[in-house]
C-alpha cells in the first residue's frame, strides 16, 4: 500500500514524484525525471531523459524479498538514462541498488492513432 503524488513542470521538461508506503515500499520515496531537450526540433536529442529515485523498499527483509542475493544493497539511490527512438522504442540503462547495471528495450504503438 502506498500513495504517490506526481507533478509535471512542462516548461523545463521535469517530472517530480513523492510518495509514502507502508507495506513492501516502506516510508518515503521519490524521484525526478528530466527531459532537457524535449522541446528541441532535433529528433535525435529530444528523446533523451535522465532519472533518479530514492527506493524505500526494505530489501533486507526476507518477507518482501525472498531471494537472498537480491537482499544485498549498497545504495537506496537509483539513476538512469532513457532514449526514445523514433516514437515507438525506448532504450534505457540504469544503475540500481548501488551494485547493478541494467539495460532494457521496449516497443510500443498507439493504436488510437492508426
Order of alpha helices (4+ residues) and beta strands (2+ residues): beta-beta-beta-beta-beta-beta-beta
